[in-house]
Amino acid sequence: MSDTNNSTAEALFEKALSVAEKHLEAALKEAGPLAAYVAVAMIEVAVNQAVEETTHQDVVDMLHDLANQIEQDADEEDE
């Protein structure tokens, strides 16, 4: 992927994150004491929807990338 395409993809993903975060915050506020469950349920719903929009392998790859980011963040916090 060229640098221009990569930059465009990153910008689109950042916009998508912003939209998702806005809606997640609203859902968590509405959920009250169920917020932790709603957050996890939204992950499941999002994964199921993503599979319908793309391929199983694309979603698996994205989830692996996300898991790696989480582990790296945890390792950095431990240092």
N, C-alpha and C positions, 0 to 999 in steps of 0.2 A: 504494500500500500504506500502511495506517495505521501510525502510530508503534508501536502495540501489536503489530501483525502483524510489523512489521519487527524489533522487539526479540525477539519469539518466534523468528523465523526465524534471527536472528543467534545467539541462545542455542543453538538446535538445531544450527546449523552449527559453533559452537565445540565442542559436545559431540562431534559427528561428527569434527572435527579431532583431538580428544583420543583417541578410539578408534582412528582411523587411525594417529596417531603412535605409539601404544603397539604396534600390530601391525607397523608399519614398523620400529621399533627392534628388535623381536624377530627379524624377518626379516633385517635387516642383521647382527645379531649372529650368527645362524645361518650367513649367507652367507660370513662371513670375507672372504677376498680378492676374492670376487665381489660385494661389497657395492654398488659403483657400478653394476654391471650389474643387480643385483636392484632397486635403487632405480628405475632407468629402466624396467625390465620391469614393475614394479608400477604405474608411471604408465600404461603401455600397457594393462595388464589392467584398471585402474580406469576408464580412458576407455571401453574396450569394454563393461564392465559398466554404466557410467553410461548409455551409449547404449541399452542394453537396458531400463534402468529409466525413462528419460525420452525426450527426442527428440534427434536429431542437433543441431538448432539450439540447444537448451538447453546441450548440452555444448560446442558451439563458442563460445557466448556466455560460458560460465564460463571456458573456456580463454583467451579474449581478455582477460577481466577479470584472470585470474591473470598472464598475460604483461604486462599493464599494471602490475600491482603489482610484479612483478619489475623492470621497467624503472625504475619510480619509486624503488624501494629502491636500485638501482644508481646512479641519478642523485644521490640523497641522500648516498650514500657518497662520490661523487666531489667533492661540495661541501666 
